[in-house]
Amino acid sequence: MPATLNPPLQLKDVMDPLRYFARTLIPLGLAIGCSLGSGATALADEADEFWERDFKPFLQNYCFDCHSGDSAEADIDFELYKSTDGLANERPRWNQVRGMIEIGAMPPADYDVQPSREAREKIANWLDHQVNSVDCGLDLDPGRVTMRRLNNVEYDNTLRDLLGIDFSPSKLAGFPSDSVGNGFDNQGDVLTLSPIQLEKYFQASQIVTSRIIVHDPETQREHQSNMPALYRRDQRSVRFDFAAGEYEVRARLEFQQDGKEKVPVSLLVDGQEIQRWEVGKKRTTYAVDHEFTAGSHELTLHYVDDPGSDEKSYRRRVDVEFVAIEGPRDEEPLMPEPHRRLFVSRPTDDTSVSEAARQIFQPLIGQAFRREPQPIDVDRVVNLVQLAVDEGESFENAVGLGLQSVLVSPHFLFRVENAEDDAGELEQLTDYARLTGCHTLYGRVCLTTNCSIWPAMANSATHQRWRLKRGGCWQIPSRRLW
């Protein structure tokens, strides 16, 4: 796509995103054209020639007396048809005409002049070909796929796979329901963009950036999760992400039984017991320090046994108010996965704001736009980040503005298939497409299997599993469809 379709971002565009959206979307739509094959044109010319040479004179000689003008019999007025245009649209009528001519019922037997058998067969065969046949010799090119926006499910799933979020932006922003055509909600002819839909896209981009970007790392030092009550010999688990270091694990527990009885409850990390507490009637916070390796670990509370009963009893349950972790001590807390996935670089003494922003958005824009990013695509977002920092915003806030501009770009919101280049050649499998999956066919398969443009781009290891090798096939890790 020519670089002129992406005008440089100005400060006034940041203040008026609707103007920016219109400046980008309108040229994008105008850039998509449709072309007709030369084979179809040749066939149309041949059909028109037969109409004038053979079919029209046949109607005039044998049909017009009864089927023309205001008094046309059976409401069939052949004078209304001036060319072959629209014959296939009235297939039942013309099949009826063809049949009457073929069996000799029309013109009727008492008509003064009758066509020859050869003339009847010639006209009937031509009508049958025009109305019912498909010429398999034509170029197998159905034309360009209609440019359409992602529907709500595809929008949510694409953001999930792109940024690693676990919430639905379309529901939080209150997207209007997608229109349905022929029972499907992914048809380009019905997926229009209303003003309210556009407004919701801006709201959703703000919701996404506010929820995935962490401005104060200390808020991530402590995490907790609720857990249902434990009954005799029950186990309940919860999973947390840890940085390498020492954490304090806490659980607030209470044994629901009057008296001084206590029951044993153990804490397990990845199935290994690290602590056992005697839990009594008084609600108490139990804690233990433990050294964790970096990664995801499962914490499990196990109601070991009930010395006072051989059966599970509601009155002898252990209530769990929460399970919490705090740490790591003397180390930087672990940021959430979407934050880590976004901030792959930061300004340092050796890395400027623009360089860090470019390292963040160069791969992100390619994934979000489903194509190899053009320099102007990246430059526009990098300039926006630099502009925000120059005006006093933090780097996190500036990157958030850059991310919002990506998420409201028509290149992200709309799916455009560039199956052919300007010369009419089919899309070639470039090295970039081979390594990233930015190819029209691959995008179609992902939408079919996952309702998402991307199939889980969480890390390079996952990425390598579905990259296309020369002479091979894409291995797409699809999710279950039910």
C-alpha positions in Angstrom: 0.0 0.0 0.0 1.5 3.4 -0.9 3.0 5.4 1.9 0.8 8.3 1.1 -2.2 6.5 2.5 -0.8 6.9 6.0 -0.3 10.7 6.6 2.1 11.7 9.4 0.5 12.1 12.8 0.2 15.6 14.1 -0.6 16.9 17.6 -4.1 18.0 16.4 -4.7 14.4 15.4 -4.0 13.2 19.0 -6.4 15.8 20.3 -9.1 14.8 17.7 -8.8 11.0 17.1 -12.0 11.0 15.0 -10.2 13.2 12.5 -7.3 10.9 12.4 -9.5 7.9 12.0 -11.3 9.5 9.0 -8.0 10.6 7.4 -6.8 7.0 7.5 -10.0 5.0 6.8 -11.2 6.9 3.8 -8.0 6.5 1.8 -7.8 2.9 2.9 -11.3 2.2 1.5 -10.5 4.1 -1.7 -7.4 2.1 -2.2 -9.3 -1.2 -2.5 -10.6 -1.7 -6.0 -12.2 -4.6 -7.9 -11.1 -5.8 -11.4 -13.0 -8.0 -13.8 -11.3 -10.8 -15.8 -10.9 -10.4 -19.6 -12.4 -13.9 -20.1 -15.8 -12.8 -18.6 -15.8 -9.7 -20.9 -15.3 -11.9 -24.0 -18.1 -14.2 -23.1 -20.4 -11.3 -22.5 -19.6 -9.9 -25.9 -20.4 -13.3 -27.5 -23.7 -13.6 -25.8 -24.7 -10.0 -26.8 -23.8 -10.9 -30.4 -26.0 -14.0 -30.4 -28.9 -12.0 -28.8 -28.8 -9.5 -31.7 -28.2 -12.0 -34.5 -30.4 -15.0 -33.5 -32.4 -14.7 -30.3 -34.0 -11.3 -30.8 -35.1 -12.1 -34.4 -36.6 -15.4 -33.2 -38.7 -13.6 -30.6 -39.8 -11.0 -33.1 -40.8 -13.6 -35.7 -42.6 -16.1 -33.4 -43.4 -14.6 -30.0 -44.1 -10.8 -30.2 -47.6 -11.2 -31.6 -48.8 -12.7 -28.3 -46.1 -11.6 -25.8 -45.6 -7.9 -26.3 -47.2 -4.6 -25.3 -49.9 -4.0 -22.7 -51.9 -7.0 -23.8 -49.1 -9.5 -23.5 -50.4 -13.0 -22.6 -49.3 -14.6 -19.3 -47.8 -11.2 -18.3 -44.7 -12.0 -20.4 -43.6 -9.0 -22.4 -40.5 -9.9 -24.5 -40.2 -6.3 -25.7 -39.0 -5.3 -22.2 -35.8 -7.3 -22.6 -33.2 -5.4 -24.6 -30.1 -7.5 -23.8 -28.8 -10.5 -22.0 -28.5 -8.6 -18.8 -30.6 -10.1 -16.0 -31.5 -13.4 -17.7 -29.9 -15.4 -14.9 -31.8 -13.3 -12.4 -35.1 -14.6 -13.8 -34.1 -18.2 -14.1 -37.5 -19.8 -13.5 -39.2 -17.7 -16.2 -36.6 -18.3 -18.8 -36.4 -22.0 -18.1 -40.2 -22.1 -18.7 -39.7 -20.2 -22.0 -36.9 -22.6 -22.9 -39.0 -25.7 -22.2 -42.0 -24.4 -24.2 -39.8 -23.7 -27.2 -38.0 -27.0 -26.9 -41.1 -29.2 -26.8 -42.8 -27.2 -29.6 -45.6 -25.8 -27.5 -44.6 -22.3 -28.4 -45.3 -20.8 -30.8 -48.6 -22.8 -30.7 -49.4 -25.3 -33.5 -52.0 -23.1 -35.1 -49.5 -20.2 -35.6 -49.0 -19.3 -39.2 -45.2 -19.6 -39.3 -43.3 -22.3 -37.4 -39.5 -22.4 -36.7 -37.5 -25.4 -37.8 -36.5 -28.1 -35.4 -32.9 -26.9 -35.7 -33.8 -23.4 -34.8 -35.8 -24.5 -31.8 -32.8 -26.6 -30.5 -30.4 -23.7 -31.2 -32.4 -21.2 -29.2 -33.2 -23.7 -26.4 -29.6 -24.7 -26.0 -28.4 -21.1 -25.9 -31.0 -20.2 -23.3 -30.0 -23.2 -21.2 -26.4 -22.2 -21.4 -27.1 -18.6 -20.5 -29.4 -19.3 -17.6 -28.2 -22.6 -16.1 -24.5 -23.2 -17.0 -21.3 -22.1 -15.4 -18.3 -21.7 -17.7 -15.5 -23.5 -16.0 -13.0 -22.1 -18.5 -13.2 -18.7 -16.9 -10.3 -17.5 -14.7 -10.9 -18.9 -11.2 -10.9 -15.5 -9.5 -13.9 -14.5 -7.5 -12.6 -11.0 -7.0 -11.5 -9.3 -3.9 -12.9 -10.2 -0.5 -15.0 -7.4 1.0 -13.1 -5.3 3.4 -14.8 -5.7 6.8 -14.2 -4.9 10.4 -13.6 -7.6 13.0 -16.7 -8.6 14.7 -16.9 -8.4 18.5 -15.7 -12.0 19.1 -12.8 -11.6 16.7 -11.9 -8.3 18.3 -11.8 -9.7 21.8 -9.9 -12.8 20.7 -7.4 -10.9 18.6 -6.6 -8.6 21.6 -6.3 -11.7 23.8 -3.7 -13.3 21.5 -2.0 -10.0 20.8 -1.6 -8.6 24.3 -2.3 -11.6 26.6 -5.4 -10.1 28.2 -8.0 -12.2 30.1 -11.0 -9.9 29.8 -13.5 -8.8 27.1 -13.0 -5.2 26.0 -16.1 -5.4 23.9 -18.3 -6.2 26.9 -16.6 -3.7 29.2 -17.0 -0.9 26.6 -20.6 -2.0 25.8 -20.2 -2.7 22.1 -23.5 -2.9 20.1 -24.4 -6.3 18.9 -23.0 -7.3 15.5 -25.4 -7.4 12.6 -26.2 -10.9 11.2 -26.4 -11.8 7.5 -27.8 -15.2 6.4 -27.2 -16.5 10.0 -23.6 -15.4 10.2 -22.0 -12.4 12.0 -18.8 -12.3 10.0 -20.1 -11.1 6.6 -18.5 -8.0 5.3 -21.8 -6.8 3.8 -23.4 -6.4 7.2 -20.4 -5.5 9.4 -20.9 -1.8 9.0 -19.2 0.9 11.2 -21.7 3.1 13.0 -20.8 6.2 14.9 -21.6 4.5 18.2 -19.3 1.6 17.2 -16.5 4.0 16.5 -16.9 5.7 19.8 -16.9 2.3 21.6 -13.6 1.4 19.9 -12.0 4.5 21.5 -13.4 3.6 24.9 -12.2 0.0 24.5 -8.7 1.1 23.7 -8.6 3.3 26.8 -9.9 0.4 28.9 -7.2 -1.9 27.5 -4.3 0.4 28.2 -5.6 1.3 31.7 -5.8 -2.3 32.7 -2.6 -3.7 31.2 -0.1 -0.9 31.9 1.3 -0.8 35.5 2.4 2.7 36.6 3.6 1.8 40.1 5.5 -1.5 40.3 5.0 -1.7 44.1 1.3 -2.4 43.5 2.3 -5.7 42.1 4.2 -6.9 45.1 1.2 -8.5 46.7 -1.5 -10.6 45.2 -4.4 -12.6 46.7 -7.1 -14.9 45.6 -10.3 -16.1 47.1 -11.0 -19.8 47.7 -14.1 -21.9 48.6 -14.4 -23.6 51.9 -12.5 -26.9 52.6 -14.2 -30.1 53.8 -12.5 -33.2 55.2 -9.7 -34.3 52.9 -10.5 -31.6 50.3 -7.9 -29.8 48.3 -8.2 -26.4 46.7 -5.6 -24.8 44.4 -4.8 -21.4 43.0 -2.0 -20.4 40.6 0.2 -17.3 40.8 3.1 -16.0 38.6 6.3 -15.5 40.6 9.6 -13.7 40.1 12.7 -15.5 41.4 13.1 -14.8 45.1 11.6 -15.2 48.6 7.9 -14.7 49.1 5.6 -14.7 52.1 2.6 -17.0 51.5 -0.4 -16.2 53.7 -3.8 -17.9 54.2 -6.6 -16.7 56.4 -8.4 -19.7 57.8 -11.1 -20.6 60.4 -12.4 -24.0 61.5 -16.2 -23.8 61.9 -16.7 -25.7 65.1 -17.3 -24.5 68.6 -14.7 -25.4 71.2 -11.0 -25.8 71.2 -10.7 -28.4 68.5 -8.2 -27.9 65.7 -7.7 -29.6 62.4 -4.6 -30.0 60.2 -4.4 -28.0 57.0 -1.3 -28.2 54.9 0.1 -25.8 52.2 1.6 -27.4 49.1 3.6 -25.8 46.4 3.4 -27.6 43.1 2.2 -30.7 44.9 4.9 -30.6 47.6 4.0 -29.9 51.2 6.0 -27.0 52.7 3.9 -26.2 55.8 1.2 -27.6 58.0 -1.0 -25.5 60.3 -3.4 -26.5 63.1 -6.5 -24.4 62.4 -8.9 -23.6 65.2 -12.1 -21.7 65.7 -10.6 -18.2 65.8 -10.1 -16.7 62.3 -6.3 -16.4 61.9 -3.8 -15.4 59.2 -1.2 -18.2 58.8 2.0 -17.3 57.0 5.2 -19.0 55.8 8.3 -17.8 53.8 9.3 -19.8 50.8 11.9 -19.4 48.0 10.4 -19.6 44.6 11.9 -19.9 41.1 10.7 -17.6 38.3 7.5 -18.8 36.6 4.0 -20.0 37.4 3.5 -22.1 40.6 0.4 -23.8 42.1 -0.5 -23.2 45.7 -2.8 -25.8 47.3 -4.5 -25.9 50.7 -5.2 -29.5 51.8 -7.6 -30.3 54.7 -5.6 -33.3 55.8 -8.1 -35.0 58.0 -10.7 -34.4 60.7 -9.9 -36.2 64.0 -13.4 -35.6 65.3 -15.4 -37.0 62.4 -15.1 -39.7 59.7 -17.4 -37.9 57.3 -17.6 -34.6 55.6 -19.7 -32.1 57.5 -20.8 -28.6 56.8 -20.4 -27.7 60.5 -16.8 -29.0 60.5 -15.6 -27.1 57.4 -12.6 -24.8 57.2 -13.5 -21.4 55.8 -10.8 -19.8 53.6 -11.0 -16.0 53.4 -8.1 -15.6 51.0 -4.7 -17.0 49.9 -2.1 -14.3 49.3 1.5 -13.9 48.3 3.9 -11.0 48.9 7.3 -10.6 47.4 9.9 -11.0 46.2 11.9 -9.5 49.0 14.8 -7.2 48.0 13.9 -7.7 44.3 11.7 -6.0 41.7 8.1 -7.3 41.7 6.9 -9.3 38.7 4.8 -7.3 36.3 1.6 -8.9 34.8 2.1 -10.8 31.5 0.4 -8.1 29.3 2.6 -5.4 30.8 5.7 -7.6 30.2 4.7 -8.4 26.7 4.2 -4.8 25.8 7.3 -3.2 27.5 10.0 -5.1 25.8 12.3 -2.0 26.0 12.7 1.1 28.2 14.7 4.3 27.9 18.1 4.1 29.4 21.4 6.0 29.2 22.1 4.2 26.0 18.5 3.9 24.7 16.5 7.0 23.8 12.8 7.3 24.2 12.3 7.0 20.4 14.5 3.9 20.2 12.7 2.2 23.1 9.3 3.1 21.5 10.5 1.7 18.2 11.6 -1.5 19.7 8.2 -1.9 21.4 6.0 -1.0 18.4 7.9 -2.3 15.4 6.9 -6.0 16.1 3.6 -5.0 17.7 2.3 -3.0 14.7 3.2 -5.9 12.4 1.2 -8.3 14.5 -1.7 -5.9 15.0 -2.0 -4.9 11.3 -1.4 -8.5 10.0 1.2 -7.4 7.5 4.8 -6.2 7.4 4.8 -2.8 9.0 5.7 0.2 6.8 8.2 2.7 8.1 5.5 5.4 8.2 3.3 3.1 10.4 6.0 2.9 13.0 7.2 6.4 12.7 3.8 7.8 13.4 3.4 6.0 16.7 7.0 6.6 17.8 6.5 10.3 17.1 3.3 10.2 19.3 5.2 8.6 22.2 8.1 11.1 21.9 5.6 14.0 21.7 3.8 12.8 24.9 7.1 12.4 26.8 8.2 15.9 25.7 5.0 17.3 27.1 5.7 15.8 30.5 4.0 12.4 30.3 5.7 9.3 31.8 7.0 6.7 29.4 4.2 4.3 30.5 1.5 6.9 29.7 3.2 7.8 26.4 3.3 4.1 25.4 -0.3 3.8 26.4 -1.3 6.6 24.0 0.8 4.9 21.3 -1.0 1.6 21.9 -4.4 3.4 21.8 -3.5 4.8 18.3 -2.7 1.3 17.1 -6.0 -0.2 18.5 -8.2 2.4 16.8 -6.3 2.3 13.5 -8.4 1.0 10.6 -5.5 -1.3 9.8 -6.2 -3.1 13.0 -10.0 -2.9 13.1 -10.6 -3.8 9.5 -9.6 -7.0 7.8 -8.3 -6.3 4.3 -7.1 -9.1 2.0 -4.3 -8.0 -0.3 -4.5 -11.2 -2.4 -3.0 -9.5 -5.5 -0.5 -6.8 -6.0 -0.9 -3.9 -8.5 0.3 -6.1 -11.4 -2.4 -8.7 -10.7 0.1 -11.3 -9.3 -0.9 -13.5 -6.5 0.4 -12.6 -3.0 3.9 -14.0 -2.6 5.1 -15.8 0.5 7.8 -13.4 1.7 10.3 -14.2 4.5 8.4 -11.9 6.8 5.1 -13.8 6.1 6.9 -17.1 6.5 8.2 -16.1 9.9 5.2 -14.2 11.3 2.2 -15.8 9.6 1.2 -12.4 8.0 -0.4 -14.0 4.9 -3.9 -13.9 3.6 -4.5 -17.7 3.6 -3.0 -18.0 7.1 -5.3 -15.2 8.4 -8.4 -17.0 7.0 -7.4 -20.3 8.7 -6.9 -18.5 12.0 -10.3 -16.8 11.8 -11.9 -20.1 11.0 -10.3 -22.2 13.8 -9.9 -19.6 16.5 -12.1 -16.6 15.6 -8.8 -14.6 16.0 -6.2 -13.3 13.6 -3.4 -14.7 15.6 -3.2 -18.2 17.3 -1.5 -17.4 20.7 1.5 -15.2 20.3 2.5 -15.4 23.9 6.2 -16.2 23.4 8.7 -17.1 20.8 8.6 -20.8 21.7 4.9 -20.9 20.8 5.6 -18.7 17.8 8.1 -21.2 16.5 5.6 -24.1 16.6 3.4 -22.5 14.0 5.9 -20.7 11.7 5.9 -21.8 8.1 9.1 -23.4 6.8 10.0 -23.5 3.1 8.2 -26.3 1.4 6.2 -27.1 4.5 2.9 -26.2 6.2 1.8 -23.9 9.0 1.2 -25.9 12.1 -1.7 -23.9 13.8 -2.5 -24.7 17.4 -6.2 -24.3 17.3 -8.5 -24.1 20.2 -11.5 -26.3 20.6 -14.6 -25.0 18.8 -17.1 -26.3 21.4 
